[in-house]
């Protein structure tokens, strides 16, 4: 478990959370929705680039846990369960918590994600 925390603050509120609780961040223009491991959501008035920069500044090397997928999505690699580029589906799950989330992403972004994970693992266990 990380000893670092993400602190997201604006004029109205401050949210402090452990980065390993973040499953993914999805952007819709100037708003980003952070989905946590218990399926709760936190909405912030920042675009995805600002969110990514904030994570990198606050988490340092630990920010590498998060992978940007295209223009609208940042995912926590610890929750990646299944990638299906042909169906444009990404399944997020974790054995420690009872969640299963299905996300949509472009075929190209998912192909790149699949190749990245394969290269990191040396293609062990390839079917």
C-alpha positions as CSV (number, residue, x, y, z in Angstrom):
1,X,0.0,0.0,0.0
2,X,1.2,3.4,-0.9
3,X,2.1,6.0,1.7
4,X,1.3,8.8,-0.8
5,X,-2.1,10.3,-1.2
6,X,-3.8,12.3,-4.0
7,X,-5.2,15.6,-2.8
8,X,-7.7,17.2,-5.2
9,X,-8.9,20.6,-4.1
10,X,-11.0,23.4,-5.5
11,X,-12.9,26.4,-4.2
12,X,-15.7,24.2,-2.6
13,X,-14.1,21.0,-1.4
14,X,-11.0,18.9,-0.8
15,X,-10.7,15.2,-1.5
16,X,-7.9,13.1,-0.1
17,X,-7.5,9.5,-1.2
18,X,-5.0,6.7,-1.7
19,X,-4.1,6.3,-5.4
20,X,-4.6,2.5,-5.2
21,X,-8.3,3.1,-4.6
22,X,-8.6,4.7,-8.1
23,X,-9.7,2.3,-10.8
24,X,-10.0,4.8,-13.6
25,X,-10.5,8.5,-14.5
26,X,-12.8,9.4,-17.4
27,X,-13.0,12.8,-18.9
28,X,-15.9,14.7,-20.5
29,X,-14.5,18.0,-21.6
30,X,-13.5,20.1,-18.6
31,X,-14.8,17.6,-16.1
32,X,-13.1,14.4,-14.9
33,X,-14.8,11.6,-13.1
34,X,-12.6,9.5,-10.8
35,X,-14.1,6.0,-10.2
36,X,-12.9,4.3,-7.0
37,X,-12.7,0.6,-6.1
38,X,-16.0,0.7,-4.3
39,X,-17.7,2.2,-7.4
40,X,-18.1,5.6,-5.8
41,X,-17.4,8.5,-8.1
42,X,-15.7,11.9,-7.5
43,X,-16.3,14.6,-10.2
44,X,-13.7,17.4,-10.6
45,X,-13.6,20.5,-12.7
46,X,-10.4,19.7,-14.6
47,X,-9.7,18.1,-17.9
48,X,-7.8,14.8,-18.3
49,X,-4.5,16.5,-19.1
50,X,-4.7,18.5,-15.9
51,X,-5.7,15.4,-13.9
52,X,-2.7,13.4,-15.4
53,X,-0.3,16.3,-14.5
54,X,-1.7,16.5,-11.0
55,X,-1.2,12.8,-10.5
56,X,2.4,12.9,-11.8
57,X,3.3,15.9,-9.6
58,X,1.8,14.4,-6.4
59,X,2.8,10.7,-6.9
60,X,6.1,10.9,-8.7
61,X,7.2,7.5,-9.9
62,X,4.0,5.9,-8.5
63,X,2.1,7.8,-11.2
64,X,3.4,5.1,-13.6
65,X,0.7,2.9,-12.1
66,X,-1.8,4.9,-14.3
67,X,-1.9,4.6,-18.0
68,X,-3.5,7.2,-20.3
69,X,-5.7,5.7,-23.0
70,X,-6.6,8.2,-25.7
71,X,-8.2,11.5,-24.9
72,X,-10.8,10.5,-22.3
73,X,-9.4,7.7,-20.1
74,X,-6.7,7.1,-17.5
75,X,-6.7,3.5,-16.0
76,X,-5.0,2.0,-13.0
77,X,-2.9,-0.9,-14.4
78,X,-3.5,-2.9,-11.2
79,X,-7.2,-3.3,-12.1
80,X,-6.7,-4.3,-15.7
81,X,-8.4,-7.7,-16.0
82,X,-9.2,-8.2,-19.7
83,X,-8.5,-6.3,-22.9
84,X,-10.5,-7.0,-26.1
85,X,-9.4,-4.6,-28.8
86,X,-11.8,-6.0,-31.5
87,X,-14.8,-5.4,-29.3
88,X,-13.3,-2.1,-27.9
89,X,-13.7,-3.4,-24.4
90,X,-11.6,-3.1,-21.3
91,X,-12.6,-5.0,-18.1
92,X,-11.4,-3.6,-14.8
93,X,-11.4,-5.9,-11.8
94,X,-9.3,-6.8,-8.7
95,X,-9.3,-10.0,-6.7
96,X,-9.1,-8.0,-3.4
97,X,-12.3,-6.0,-3.9
98,X,-15.6,-7.1,-5.4
99,X,-15.8,-5.0,-8.6
100,X,-16.1,-5.6,-12.3
101,X,-16.3,-2.6,-14.6
102,X,-16.5,-2.6,-18.3
103,X,-15.1,0.4,-20.2
104,X,-15.1,1.3,-23.9
105,X,-12.0,2.6,-25.6
106,X,-10.8,2.8,-29.2
107,X,-9.5,-0.3,-30.9
108,X,-6.1,1.4,-31.4
109,X,-5.7,2.5,-27.8
110,X,-6.5,-1.0,-26.6
111,X,-4.1,-2.6,-29.0
112,X,-1.4,-0.3,-27.7
113,X,-2.3,-1.1,-24.1
114,X,-2.2,-4.9,-24.8
115,X,1.2,-4.5,-26.5
116,X,2.5,-2.5,-23.5
117,X,1.4,-5.1,-21.0
118,X,2.7,-8.0,-23.1
119,X,6.1,-6.3,-23.4
120,X,6.2,-5.7,-19.6
121,X,5.5,-9.3,-18.8
122,X,7.6,-10.8,-21.6
123,X,4.4,-12.4,-23.1
124,X,4.4,-15.0,-20.3
125,X,1.3,-17.1,-20.4
126,X,0.4,-16.2,-24.0
127,X,-2.5,-18.3,-25.3
